[in-house]
Structures are given as C-alpha cells and as structure tokens.
Amino acid sequence: MNGTPHGWRVTPLPPDWGTTRRRILTRDRHKCYMCGAHAPEVDHITPASQHGTDDDSNLAAICVRCHRRKTSAEGVAARAKPPRQRPAESHPGTLTDR
C-alpha cells in the first residue's frame, strides 16, 4: 500500500520513547491538554501521519478518553480526504502528419 494506511504512523516510535513519554508526563503533570483530566498517555499534537515530529514541542499528555476521540477523528478525516490528484499536464506536442 502506498502512503500512510488509514492515517496510521508508518515509522516506529523512537527507541527512547519510554524516557520521552515519562518526561512529557512529568512536564505536563499528568494533566490532559484537552480536558484537564488525569493523563496517562502522550499524544502527538500534529500526528506523525501528517508529518508531526517526536519533538517535545509536538507532544503533550492526554487522557485515554480524549486520545481515543482524537485518534478516531484523525482516522475518519484521513479516510474522508479525496485522493491527491496531480494537476493536468499539457501535452508536450501534438502529432502531425505521419
């Protein structure tokens, strides 16, 4: 399959993800950036499938409920997008007498 299937991440999480996850949860005091509830998970604010990075500035603590809701909405949006179409190209020349 070409591209990102269903909007999912196609590259693995970095090998030090556990350390990054703990750092973000500590930084955000385990508070969901969407609703303020207890947050045991870390979210990519701009999803990796949309070229979001693993930089701390793109990561935030998120609760399970908000994470499910956001991930579901991202998947629906990815499937709803019309396929990318290239603009029509003009023909380089016309056929003349053969």
DSSP file (Angstrom, degrees, kcal/mol; ACC not computed):
  #  RESIDUE AA STRUCTURE BP1 BP2  ACC     N-H-->O    O-->H-N    N-H-->O    O-->H-N    TCO  KAPPA ALPHA  PHI   PSI    X-CA   Y-CA   Z-CA
    1    1 A M              0   0    0      0, 0.0     2,-0.2     0, 0.0     0, 0.0   0.000 360.0 360.0 360.0 130.9    0.0    0.0    0.0
    2    2 A N        +     0   0    0      2,-0.1     2,-0.1     0, 0.0     0, 0.0  -0.565 360.0   2.1 -83.5 149.4    1.4    3.4   -0.9
    3    3 A G  S    S-     0   0    0     -2,-0.2     0, 0.0     2,-0.1     0, 0.0  -0.371 114.6 -26.8  79.6-156.2    1.3    6.3    1.5
    4    4 A T    >   -     0   0    0     45,-0.1     3,-1.3    -2,-0.1     2,-0.3  -0.873  64.8-131.3-102.1 111.6    0.0    6.1    5.1
    5    5 A P  G >  S-     0   0    0      0, 0.0     3,-2.4     0, 0.0    -2,-0.1  -0.454  83.3 -18.9 -66.0 124.8   -2.6    3.4    5.5
    6    6 A H  G 3  S-     0   0    0      1,-0.3    73,-0.2    -2,-0.3    72,-0.2   0.677 118.5 -67.9  55.1  21.8   -5.7    4.8    7.3
    7    7 A G  G <  S+     0   0    0     -3,-1.3    42,-0.3     1,-0.2    -1,-0.3   0.580  95.4 146.8  78.9   7.9   -3.7    7.7    8.6
    8    8 A W    <   -     0   0    0     -3,-2.4    -1,-0.2     1,-0.1     2,-0.1  -0.380  58.4 -92.2 -79.6 158.1   -1.6    5.5   10.9
    9    9 A R        -     0   0    0      1,-0.1    -1,-0.1    -2,-0.1     4,-0.1  -0.445  32.9-169.7 -64.9 135.8    2.1    6.0   11.7
   10   10 A V        +     0   0    0     -2,-0.1    -1,-0.1    38,-0.1    -2,-0.0   0.531  67.4  65.5-107.5 -10.4    4.4    4.2    9.3
   11   11 A T  S    S-     0   0    0      1,-0.0    37,-0.1     3,-0.0    -2,-0.0  -0.885  89.6-110.0-110.4 146.1    7.6    4.7   11.2
   12   12 A P        -     0   0    0      0, 0.0    -2,-0.1     0, 0.0    -1,-0.0  -0.279  38.9 -94.1 -69.5 158.1    8.2    3.1   14.6
   13   13 A L        -     0   0    0      1,-0.1     4,-0.1    -4,-0.1    41,-0.0  -0.348  57.1 -86.2 -63.1 153.5    8.4    5.2   17.8
   14   14 A P    >   -     0   0    0      0, 0.0     3,-1.8     0, 0.0     4,-0.2  -0.247  36.3-113.4 -62.6 153.8   11.9    6.2   18.7
   15   15 A P  T 3  S+     0   0    0      0, 0.0     3,-0.4     0, 0.0    -2,-0.1   0.773 117.2  52.4 -61.1 -25.9   13.9    3.7   20.8
   16   16 A D  T 3> S+     0   0    0      1,-0.2     4,-2.3     2,-0.1     3,-0.4   0.053  71.5 122.7 -96.6  26.5   13.9    6.1   23.8
   17   17 A W  H <>  +     0   0    0     -3,-1.8     4,-3.4     1,-0.2     5,-0.2   0.858  68.4  58.2 -58.1 -38.4   10.1    6.6   23.7
   18   18 A G  H  > S+     0   0    0     -3,-0.4     4,-2.2     1,-0.2    -1,-0.2   0.914 109.3  44.2 -58.7 -43.4    9.7    5.4   27.3
   19   19 A T  H  > S+     0   0    0     -3,-0.4     4,-2.2     2,-0.2    -1,-0.2   0.917 115.2  48.2 -66.4 -44.5   12.1    8.1   28.5
   20   20 A T  H  X S+     0   0    0     -4,-2.3     4,-2.4     2,-0.2    -2,-0.2   0.929 110.9  51.7 -61.6 -45.8   10.4   10.7   26.3
   21   21 A R  H  X S+     0   0    0     -4,-3.4     4,-2.5     1,-0.2     5,-0.2   0.929 110.9  46.8 -58.1 -48.8    6.9    9.6   27.5
   22   22 A R  H  X S+     0   0    0     -4,-2.2     4,-2.3    -5,-0.2    -1,-0.2   0.896 111.6  52.0 -61.6 -40.4    7.9    9.9   31.2
   23   23 A R  H  X S+     0   0    0     -4,-2.2     4,-2.6     2,-0.2    -1,-0.2   0.911 111.7  45.7 -63.0 -43.1    9.5   13.4   30.6
   24   24 A I  H  X S+     0   0    0     -4,-2.4     4,-2.7     2,-0.2    37,-0.3   0.917 112.2  50.5 -68.4 -43.1    6.4   14.7   28.8
   25   25 A L  H  <>S+     0   0    0     -4,-2.5     5,-2.4    -5,-0.2     4,-0.3   0.905 113.6  45.9 -62.0 -40.7    4.0   13.3   31.5
   26   26 A T  H ><5S+     0   0    0     -4,-2.3     3,-1.1    -5,-0.2    -2,-0.2   0.936 112.3  50.6 -65.5 -46.7    6.2   14.9   34.2
   27   27 A R  H 3<5S+     0   0    0     -4,-2.6    -2,-0.2     1,-0.3    -1,-0.2   0.906 116.9  40.4 -56.8 -43.1    6.3   18.2   32.3
   28   28 A D  T ><5S-     0   0    0     -4,-2.7     3,-1.6    -5,-0.1    -1,-0.3   0.374 107.9-125.4 -90.2   4.5    2.6   18.3   31.9
   29   29 A R  T < 5 -     0   0    0     -3,-1.1    -3,-0.2    -4,-0.3    -4,-0.1   0.825  61.5 -69.9  54.6  35.7    1.9   17.0   35.5
   30   30 A H  T 3 <S+     0   0    0     -5,-2.4     9,-2.9    -6,-0.2     2,-0.5   0.787  98.8 139.6  55.0  32.0   -0.2   14.1   34.1
   31   31 A K  B <   -A   38   0A   0     -3,-1.6    30,-0.2     7,-0.2     7,-0.2  -0.925  57.9-116.5-109.0 129.0   -2.9   16.6   33.0
   32   32 A C     >  -     0   0    0      5,-3.0     4,-1.4    -2,-0.5    30,-0.3  -0.387  13.8-144.2 -61.6 129.7   -4.7   16.2   29.7
   33   33 A Y  T  4 S+     0   0    0     28,-2.3    -1,-0.2     1,-0.2    29,-0.1   0.626  97.7  46.3 -72.5 -11.1   -4.0   19.1   27.4
   34   34 A M  T  4 S+     0   0    0     27,-0.2    -1,-0.2     3,-0.1    28,-0.1   0.855 134.3   2.6 -96.6 -43.1   -7.6   18.8   26.0
   35   35 A C  T  4 S-     0   0    0      2,-0.1    -2,-0.2     3,-0.0     3,-0.1   0.541  88.3-118.1-125.5 -10.6   -9.8   18.4   29.1
   36   36 A G     <  +     0   0    0     -4,-1.4     3,-0.1     1,-0.2    -3,-0.1   0.418  67.1 134.3  87.8  -2.8   -7.5   18.7   32.2
   37   37 A A  S    S-     0   0    0      1,-0.2    -5,-3.0    -6,-0.1    -1,-0.2  -0.180  72.7 -66.8 -72.2 171.1   -8.3   15.1   33.5
   38   38 A H  B     -A   31   0A   0     -7,-0.2    26,-0.3    -3,-0.1    -7,-0.2  -0.386  56.3-156.1 -58.2 133.8   -5.6   12.7   34.7
   39   39 A A        +     0   0    0     -9,-2.9    24,-0.2    24,-0.2    -1,-0.1  -0.929  28.2 167.9-124.9 108.4   -3.5   11.8   31.6
   40   40 A P        +     0   0    0      0, 0.0     2,-0.2     0, 0.0    23,-0.1   0.464  64.8  65.6 -93.3  -1.7   -1.5    8.5   31.5
   41   41 A E  E    S-B   62   0B   0     21,-1.6    21,-2.5   -16,-0.1     2,-0.4  -0.739  70.7-133.4-120.5 165.3   -0.7    8.8   27.7
   42   42 A V  E     -B   61   0B   0     19,-0.2     2,-0.3    -2,-0.2    19,-0.2  -0.972  21.8-159.5-120.8 134.8    1.3   11.1   25.4
   43   43 A D  E     -B   60   0B   0     17,-3.3    17,-1.8    -2,-0.4     2,-0.8  -0.861  21.7-127.6-115.7 145.2   -0.1   12.4   22.2
   44   44 A H  E     -B   59   0B   0     -2,-0.3    15,-0.2    15,-0.2     8,-0.1  -0.843  20.5-154.5 -84.4 114.2    1.4   13.8   19.0
   45   45 A I  S    S+     0   0    0     13,-2.8    -1,-0.2    -2,-0.8    14,-0.1   0.957  93.2  34.8 -58.8 -52.7   -0.4   17.1   18.7
   46   46 A T  S    S-     0   0    0     12,-0.4    -1,-0.2     7,-0.2    12,-0.0  -0.930 110.4-117.4 -96.4 115.6    0.3   17.0   14.9
   47   47 A P    > > -     0   0    0      0, 0.0     5,-2.4     0, 0.0     3,-1.7  -0.101   9.0-123.6 -57.2 148.9    0.1   13.3   14.1
   48   48 A A  G > 5S+     0   0    0      1,-0.3     3,-1.8     3,-0.2   -38,-0.1   0.834 112.9  64.4 -58.6 -32.8    3.1   11.5   12.8
   49   49 A S  G 3 5S+     0   0    0    -42,-0.3    -1,-0.3     1,-0.3   -45,-0.1   0.689 103.3  47.7 -66.8 -16.4    1.0   10.5    9.8
   50   50 A Q  G < 5S-     0   0    0     -3,-1.7    -1,-0.3   -43,-0.1    -2,-0.2  -0.041 133.7 -90.6-111.5  28.4    0.7   14.2    8.9
   51   51 A H  T < 5S+     0   0    0     -3,-1.8    -3,-0.2     1,-0.2     2,-0.2   0.705  72.5 159.2  72.3  24.0    4.5   14.7    9.3
   52   52 A G      < -     0   0    0     -5,-2.4    -1,-0.2     1,-0.1     2,-0.1  -0.501  33.2-130.4 -71.5 148.0    4.3   15.6   13.0
   53   53 A T        -     0   0    0     -2,-0.2    -7,-0.2     1,-0.1    -1,-0.1  -0.389  13.5-119.9 -96.1 173.4    7.7   15.2   14.8
   54   54 A D  S    S+     0   0    0     -2,-0.1    -1,-0.1   -10,-0.1     5,-0.1   0.181  70.4 129.9 -94.6  14.7    8.7   13.4   18.0
   55   55 A D  S >  S-     0   0    0      1,-0.1     3,-2.0     3,-0.1     4,-0.2  -0.369  72.8-116.1 -67.5 149.1   10.0   16.7   19.4
   56   56 A D  G >  S+     0   0    0      1,-0.3     3,-1.6     2,-0.2    -1,-0.1   0.828 114.0  64.3 -55.3 -33.1    8.8   17.7   22.9
   57   57 A S  G 3  S+     0   0    0      1,-0.3    -1,-0.3     3,-0.0    -3,-0.0   0.684 104.7  45.9 -66.9 -16.5    7.0   20.7   21.4
   58   58 A N  G <  S+     0   0    0     -3,-2.0   -13,-2.8   -13,-0.1     2,-0.4   0.283 102.6  81.3-105.6   7.7    4.7   18.4   19.4
   59   59 A L  E <   +B   44   0B   0     -3,-1.6     2,-0.3   -15,-0.2   -15,-0.2  -0.896  50.7 166.5-118.1 144.6    4.0   16.1   22.4
   60   60 A A  E     -B   43   0B   0    -17,-1.8   -17,-3.3    -2,-0.4     2,-0.1  -0.993  39.7 -99.2-153.2 151.6    1.5   16.5   25.2
   61   61 A A  E     -B   42   0B   0     -2,-0.3   -28,-2.3   -37,-0.3     2,-0.3  -0.445  44.8-179.6 -67.7 143.9   -0.1   14.5   28.0
   62   62 A I  E     -B   41   0B   0    -21,-2.5   -21,-1.6   -30,-0.3     2,-0.1  -0.997  25.8-118.7-148.6 144.2   -3.6   13.2   27.1
   63   63 A C     >  -     0   0    0     -2,-0.3     4,-2.5   -24,-0.2     5,-0.2  -0.383  33.5-109.8 -78.7 163.1   -6.2   11.2   28.9
   64   64 A V  H  > S+     0   0    0    -26,-0.3     4,-2.6     1,-0.2     5,-0.2   0.906 116.2  50.9 -60.7 -43.7   -7.4    7.9   27.5
   65   65 A R  H  > S+     0   0    0      1,-0.2     4,-2.3     2,-0.2    -1,-0.2   0.940 113.7  42.5 -62.5 -49.1  -10.9    9.3   26.5
   66   66 A C  H  > S+     0   0    0      2,-0.2     4,-2.9     1,-0.2     5,-0.2   0.878 113.2  53.9 -65.7 -36.7   -9.5   12.3   24.7
   67   67 A H  H  X S+     0   0    0     -4,-2.5     4,-2.8     2,-0.2     5,-0.2   0.929 110.3  46.4 -63.5 -44.7   -6.8   10.2   23.0
   68   68 A R  H  X S+     0   0    0     -4,-2.6     4,-2.5    -5,-0.2    -2,-0.2   0.935 114.7  47.3 -60.4 -46.3   -9.4    7.8   21.7
   69   69 A R  H  X S+     0   0    0     -4,-2.3     4,-2.3    -5,-0.2    -2,-0.2   0.922 115.1  45.0 -62.9 -45.4  -11.6   10.6   20.5
   70   70 A K  H  X S+     0   0    0     -4,-2.9     4,-2.4     2,-0.2    -2,-0.2   0.921 114.0  48.6 -66.7 -44.6   -8.8   12.5   18.8
   71   71 A T  H  X S+     0   0    0     -4,-2.8     4,-2.2    -5,-0.2    -1,-0.2   0.901 112.1  49.7 -62.6 -41.1   -7.3    9.4   17.1
   72   72 A S  H  X S+     0   0    0     -4,-2.5     4,-2.5    -5,-0.2    -1,-0.2   0.929 111.1  48.7 -63.1 -45.4  -10.7    8.3   15.9
   73   73 A A  H  X S+     0   0    0     -4,-2.3     4,-2.5     1,-0.2    -2,-0.2   0.888 110.7  51.3 -62.4 -39.2  -11.4   11.8   14.4
   74   74 A E  H  X S+     0   0    0     -4,-2.4     4,-2.2     2,-0.2    -1,-0.2   0.898 110.5  48.9 -64.9 -39.9   -7.9   11.8   12.7
   75   75 A G  H  X S+     0   0    0     -4,-2.2     4,-2.0     2,-0.2    -2,-0.2   0.913 111.7  48.4 -65.4 -43.2   -8.6    8.4   11.2
   76   76 A V  H  X S+     0   0    0     -4,-2.5     4,-1.7     1,-0.2    -2,-0.2   0.923 112.5  49.0 -61.7 -44.7  -12.0    9.5    9.9
   77   77 A A  H  X S+     0   0    0     -4,-2.5     4,-1.1     1,-0.2    -2,-0.2   0.891 109.9  51.7 -63.2 -39.7  -10.5   12.7    8.4
   78   78 A A  H  < S+     0   0    0     -4,-2.2     3,-0.3     1,-0.2    -1,-0.2   0.888 112.6  44.9 -65.9 -38.2   -7.7   10.7    6.7
   79   79 A R  H  < S+     0   0    0     -4,-2.0    -1,-0.2     1,-0.2    -2,-0.2   0.766 110.4  55.6 -76.2 -24.3  -10.2    8.3    5.1
   80   80 A A  H  < S+     0   0    0     -4,-1.7    -1,-0.2    -5,-0.2    -2,-0.2   0.673  82.0 104.9 -82.4 -17.8  -12.5   11.2    4.0
   81   81 A K  S  < S-     0   0    0     -4,-1.1     3,-0.1    -3,-0.3    -3,-0.0  -0.400  77.5-118.6 -65.3 134.9   -9.8   13.1    2.1
   82   82 A P        -     0   0    0      0, 0.0     3,-0.1     0, 0.0    -1,-0.1  -0.436  43.3 -88.6 -67.3 150.1  -10.2   12.7   -1.6
   83   83 A P        -     0   0    0      0, 0.0     2,-0.2     0, 0.0    -3,-0.0  -0.300  49.9 -99.9 -59.2 143.0   -7.2   11.1   -3.2
   84   84 A R        -     0   0    0     -3,-0.1     2,-0.5     1,-0.0    -3,-0.0  -0.435  42.9-161.3 -64.5 132.1   -4.5   13.6   -4.1
   85   85 A Q        -     0   0    0     -2,-0.2     3,-0.1    -3,-0.1    -1,-0.0  -0.958  13.5-129.4-121.1 136.7   -4.7   14.4   -7.8
   86   86 A R        -     0   0    0     -2,-0.5     3,-0.1     1,-0.1     2,-0.0  -0.536  35.5-102.1 -76.9 146.9   -2.0   15.9   -9.9
   87   87 A P        -     0   0    0      0, 0.0    -1,-0.1     0, 0.0     2,-0.0  -0.378  48.9 -90.3 -65.5 149.4   -2.9   18.9  -12.0
   88   88 A A        -     0   0    0      1,-0.1     2,-0.4    -3,-0.1    -3,-0.0  -0.350  42.1-140.9 -61.4 137.5   -3.4   18.1  -15.6
   89   89 A E        -     0   0    0     -3,-0.1     2,-0.2    -2,-0.0    -1,-0.1  -0.821  15.0-118.3-102.1 141.3   -0.3   18.4  -17.7
   90   90 A S        -     0   0    0     -2,-0.4    -1,-0.0     1,-0.1     0, 0.0  -0.486  36.7-102.7 -74.3 148.7   -0.3   19.9  -21.1
   91   91 A H        -     0   0    0     -2,-0.2    -1,-0.1     1,-0.1     3,-0.1  -0.492  25.0-128.5 -70.3 138.3    0.8   17.5  -23.8
   92   92 A P  S    S-     0   0    0      0, 0.0     2,-0.3     0, 0.0    -1,-0.1   0.678  80.4 -21.5 -66.4 -15.5    4.4   18.3  -24.9
   93   93 A G        -     0   0    0      2,-0.0     2,-0.3     0, 0.0     0, 0.0  -0.958  67.1-106.3-178.2 165.6    3.4   18.5  -28.6
   94   94 A T        -     0   0    0     -2,-0.3     2,-0.3    -3,-0.1     0, 0.0  -0.783  35.3-107.7-107.6 153.6    0.8   17.3  -31.0
   95   95 A L        -     0   0    0     -2,-0.3     2,-0.1     1,-0.1     3,-0.1  -0.610  41.1-177.9 -76.4 135.1    1.1   14.6  -33.5
   96   96 A T        -     0   0    0     -2,-0.3    -1,-0.1     1,-0.3     0, 0.0  -0.268  46.7 -20.3-113.5-156.4    1.2   16.0  -37.0
   97   97 A D              0   0    0      1,-0.2    -1,-0.3    -2,-0.1     0, 0.0  -0.129 360.0 360.0 -52.0 139.8    1.5   14.2  -40.4
   98   98 A R              0   0    0     -3,-0.1    -1,-0.2     0, 0.0    -3,-0.0   0.400 360.0 360.0-103.0 360.0    2.7   10.7  -40.2
